[in-house]
Amino acid sequence: MKAVGIILAGGSSNKMKELTRKRAAAAMPIAGSYRAIDFALSNMSNSHVPKVAVLTQYNSRSLNEHLNSSKWWDFGRKHGGLYVFTPTITADNSFWFRGTADAIYQNLDFLKKSHEPYVIITSGDAVYKMDYEKVLDYHEEKKADITVVCKTLKEGEDARRFGTVKMDDDMRIHEFEEKPMFAKSNIISTGIYIIRRRLLIDLVEECVEDERYDFVKDILIRYKNLKKIYGYITDEYWSNIATIDSYYKTNMDFLKAEVRNHFFKEYPEIHSKVSDLPPAKYNPGAVVKNSLVASGSIINGTVENSILFKKVFVGNNCVIRNSIILNDVYLGDNTYIENCIVESRGTIRANTRHVGEDGIKVVLEKGERYGM
Amino acid sequence: MRKKEMIAMLLAGGQGSRLGVLTAKVAKPAVSFGGKYRIIDFPLSNCINSGVDTVGVLTQYQPLRLNAHIGIGIPWDLDRNIGGVTVLPPYEKSSNSEWYTGTANAIYQNLEFMESYNPDYVLILSGDHIYKMDYEVMLDFHKEKNADVTIAAMPVPMEEANRFGIVVTDGENRITAFEEKPENPRSNLASMGIYIFRWPVLRDALIKKKDEPACDFGKHVIPYCFEQEKRMYAYEYSGYWKDVGTLGSYWEANMELIDIVPEFNLYEEYWKIYTNGGGLPPQYIAESAVVDRSIICNGAEIYGEVRNSVIGAGVTIGKGTVVRDSIIMQDSQIGESCVVDKAIIAENVKIGDGVTLGIGADIPNKSKPNIYSFGLVTIGENSVIPSNVQIGKNTAISGVTASEDYVGNVLGSGETLIKAGGQA
């Protein structure tokens, strides 16, 4: 592969409310056994990108813990491998990352010391499977300066939280709007870019010199008439988890056979840190329907249309419906949970009831873990 | 100089022929257990949990699966700069090359490996038991007694004592007699095949007994040390320990994992069992599924009914199928509308639709009644079973079978069907 990778994992999203209090969006648990960043990292590894930088800033403890060894994604290599960069104070810089372009600027040495001709940039909070080599082939074929991977939204999907693009017949992007109030196009940018490494260095340096720090606003949009920016349309599954609703929906998508097959059964696989948990255990009284259950869980109650992450304990006579229970949650006897996301490591006391009445309720409960 | 206080030598070369078709192509230590583990995971995890970070694994019989499983030891944290796991197969020498002819002979052939770590103690283990043991505590006992040899031993029912190596001890746990499979046992304390030797004592015994044909620890080395009046002690162990040497005990040990609070508990935090693979994705339990009293591994998809069973990683159970009291190992696919009763189905088996396993009378197996008993149906890895056949009890099947192999679509109780091949 002729490219190095950059995964932008610095962001927090206010729209994730309580859930990103503990962690960066890229460290959000997904589909029972994964973290959001596993998808970008596995895509990099499966596309044979030899060297990847993860740029983090916001609340990165959980993310760093997840990335403490790079061997799970096959990045424990003699050459290349995984680099995790957080902002540091240097002789000539004492800022946090002031934006995505600034994050790249502050780690420009990573790019300058690489020799691969291209850079693949992606975000750490999107769930998708992609062979970047195909995108790079397209990029070369179009002789593009920048290629933006795009997706056509389905009828009824809200484009307002994305960047929307308009392309000509040759797929060259001539309009690019960031989070428009009124979207003129239903084609959105997925935040996956390919760009020549030298060009990226030049653009980022120019940009920061101008005190501009955002990759989309200050590079893609400002340069769209000057540089050849092309769109590459993907029609495979892609979902961004930047809001509570989209996080909930993305997880629930895995209850559909076609989504599970795409991610779990089709080659190549998504890698993650191995957690050494025993098989899930179904005790008498367990009734499980249309649900995903991760390893280490012990079930004594009813679980329907839900996702149990790793090491969830479901007590006797519990009922869990349409909910996501994150890692290592203990649910005491007789609890009732509906339309909720239960935050990880929580302990729900026996006989508690949580129902998301209008929308999804986030449950943060730190009861004493008794009876264990 | 390199130095490790204690290194472990793990004997993993045996076939385990009493497991029948399960070990036709894999060594017993590599046989799957509890859905996602392999038998060797237990001693390997015990090693790392006990602080033993240097392990030689002696392989001989069908080592491919074992080698692939162990790799460089990453799952057990045994990928080390110095020490870690080393797979030790028999090798050619300038004169008298030979296979490993016995347990002690295998260790003798690897004297140089042990020497290179300059150990004070050597721990001898076998790769075919299910248990959790802190070898460090056993070493403390060994040191405290100033012993030359310590043998882990556990009480067994008196009537079974004649199947084991029996130790007789004094009030101080010092061994006063050692009897290999005695007709009239004088004690019920059975050797578990776990030994700690002072390295010079082991080296001396192995060299002295090197010309013994099929040199074995229980038969030759331990009696030799005893004759030499070495200080030999029994370390009494009373926890869960299971020899899964027969299909019956293998099935039973798996079933015990399902108990509400199992005697052998995989869910304890402080003594984790590590393994390689097992698959990452969560398991999916469909709308049509019923799961009761079972353990199910990652990546399994259940559309049918599963009761009192152990389901391995990546297994699919089709709609309308009922699985009871069975072990289904990783990546096997069971079609729709099947009935599976008391079966052991090895890895990567494909079963068609409308198949019934485990029906009819409990007739002993005609060719190997000692192996295929307990009323079990045993299916070897990579086998294929066509749709709409019925298979009786105490049966064994291996290889790609087709409808014409089943007379009147039935394989009666007590029959054995071994065909060539197997799906990749």
Chai-1 contact restraints between the chains, C-beta under 6 A:
chainA,res_idxA,chainB,res_idxB,connection_type,confidence,min_distance_angstrom,max_distance_angstrom,comment,restraint_id
A,G32,B,P282,contact,1.0,0.0,6.0,A-B,restraint_1
A,S33,B,L280,contact,1.0,0.0,6.0,A-B,restraint_2
A,S33,B,P281,contact,1.0,0.0,6.0,A-B,restraint_3
A,S33,B,P282,contact,1.0,0.0,6.0,A-B,restraint_4
A,F264,B,P281,contact,1.0,0.0,6.0,A-B,restraint_5
A,S272,B,L280,contact,1.0,0.0,6.0,A-B,restraint_6
A,D276,B,K272,contact,1.0,0.0,6.0,A-B,restraint_7
A,D276,B,Y274,contact,1.0,0.0,6.0,A-B,restraint_8
A,P278,B,L266,contact,1.0,0.0,6.0,A-B,restraint_9
A,P278,B,Y267,contact,1.0,0.0,6.0,A-B,restraint_10
A,P279,B,G35,contact,1.0,0.0,6.0,A-B,restraint_11
A,P279,B,K36,contact,1.0,0.0,6.0,A-B,restraint_12
A,P279,B,I295,contact,1.0,0.0,6.0,A-B,restraint_13
A,P279,B,I296,contact,1.0,0.0,6.0,A-B,restraint_14
A,P279,B,C297,contact,1.0,0.0,6.0,A-B,restraint_15
A,A280,B,I296,contact,1.0,0.0,6.0,A-B,restraint_16
A,K281,B,I295,contact,1.0,0.0,6.0,A-B,restraint_17
A,Y282,B,V291,contact,1.0,0.0,6.0,A-B,restraint_18
A,Y282,B,S294,contact,1.0,0.0,6.0,A-B,restraint_19
A,N283,B,I260,contact,1.0,0.0,6.0,A-B,restraint_20
A,P284,B,R293,contact,1.0,0.0,6.0,A-B,restraint_21
A,V288,B,I285,contact,1.0,0.0,6.0,A-B,restraint_22
A,V288,B,V291,contact,1.0,0.0,6.0,A-B,restraint_23
A,K289,B,E287,contact,1.0,0.0,6.0,A-B,restraint_24
A,N290,B,E287,contact,1.0,0.0,6.0,A-B,restraint_25
A,S291,B,I285,contact,1.0,0.0,6.0,A-B,restraint_26
A,L292,B,P282,contact,1.0,0.0,6.0,A-B,restraint_27
A,L292,B,Y284,contact,1.0,0.0,6.0,A-B,restraint_28
A,V293,B,P282,contact,1.0,0.0,6.0,A-B,restraint_29
A,V293,B,Q283,contact,1.0,0.0,6.0,A-B,restraint_30
A,A294,B,P282,contact,1.0,0.0,6.0,A-B,restraint_31
A,S295,B,N298,contact,1.0,0.0,6.0,A-B,restraint_32
